[in-house]
Amino acid sequence: MNTPEEEHAFVIGFCEVLCPLPPRFVPSPLTGEGDNPREAVSREYHYYLAGRALALFAWLGIVKLIQVVFFK
């Protein structure tokens, strides 16, 4: 990840899955440049998906940790 937009898209994807709340928005292609997070996610959608996938693995790790600590 070389640009802030890439990092921002990754963090948004990660946080949307890790936090058990519905996503604030659905990424869609938008035109124009600016600080709108939707634009960053739309341009760097692959980083957004990678963040969501990594958050899924984080949840699996959290579940395994809870299983080991409380149910062993």
Secondary structure, 3 states (H helix, E strand, C coil): CCCHHHHHHHHHHHHHHHCCCCCCCCCCCCCCCCCCHHHHHHHCHHHHHHHHHHHHHHHHHHHHHHHHHHCC
